[in-house]
Amino acid sequence: MTIPMKIPMTILVTGGTGFIGSAVVLQAIRDGHRVINVDCLTYAAATESLAAVADHPAYAFAQVDIRDRTALDAVFAAHAPDAVMHLAAESHVDRSIDGPAAFVETNVLGTFHMLEAARSYWVSRGKPADFRFHHISTDEVFGSLGETGMFDEDTRYDPRSPYSATKAGSDHLVRAWGETYGLPILLTNCSNNYGPRQFPEKLIPVTILNALAGKPLPIYGAGLNVRDWLYVEDHADALLTVLTRAAPGATYAIGGENEARNIDIVTAICAILDDRRPDHAPHARLITHVTDRPGHDARYAIDPSRIRADLGWQPSLTLEQGLAQTVDWYLDNADWWQPLQDRAGVGVRLGTAPVAP
């Protein structure tokens, strides 16, 4: 049975200065909620992503590492959240190949400390039935699909990279805290996100920014790997829908229903840029096939029928609409992405081969 949630809520968002986290923070404040953003500001953090709400009375920021239990306890005590949305994670597969330790420490141990801090706080408040711990995860925990089939909430776990293995581990911890301690948990697994404010190490922003600079557009292997693409603002809307409407213990798979091969994503961006920046056309001449990523999953696809049936959510944008909006955002917001070009790993190929410890 769904327990009505307190509206508006005070929501503790971890990783709120990251790509998906910042979209959630912005949407939550638009929806009238109060937000406490807990973020330790790693290389992928972009404080400018939240410039619009930095001085908003409903927004608070705490620079805290989720592995620091003492600091977490202090944040819970100071802000008394009604819910947690746990997004903080190391998320780049290539970086996980080169340095898996950071992924274990943040994604597994960090989630453990978040769960324990939330459980202690929840118990101290008398175990309120309307408290929620919402853990945001990825479809990569399910492994790789063949040419047919889709992931859903009952798909068995089969992670293939250090990143997906650590996210799978964090999912299991969250479910265990729900079963063992009764913590009211929610868990969602999403498909590939894209859109404004994505750190320039993932396929779509790399393609846009390299094309603008006249640099090669790297495609792993033949570019035939298929992903289901979800516009980040649609994802933020889905996450807040789950938080405020789903029954405790629920799991939802969230997808954009937009499957595409990597090579098709890159050529579509090139076509948009040919229209927006015709003096540099054709941008497709910059496409360069490079050595594939080790253990590169062939295909991901999500069946989102449960969230559509239970909660009435579905994505609002087609892939064509979302890509056009994304390209336009990067064209209009050079002041956001230009300072990020000097950060570690940006513009450098990572994860080319397993590295000896």
Beta strands, then each sheet from edge to edge (+ up, - down):
strand 1: 10-14
strand 2: 34-38
strand 3: 59-62
strand 4: 83-86
strand 5: 132-138
strand 6: 185-190
strand 7: 192-194
strand 8: 217-220
strand 9: 226-231
strand 10: 251-254
strand 11: 259-261
strand 12: 287-290
sheet 1: 3+ 2+ 1+ 4+ 5+ 6+ 10+
sheet 2: 7+ 9+ 11-
sheet 3: 8+ 12+
end
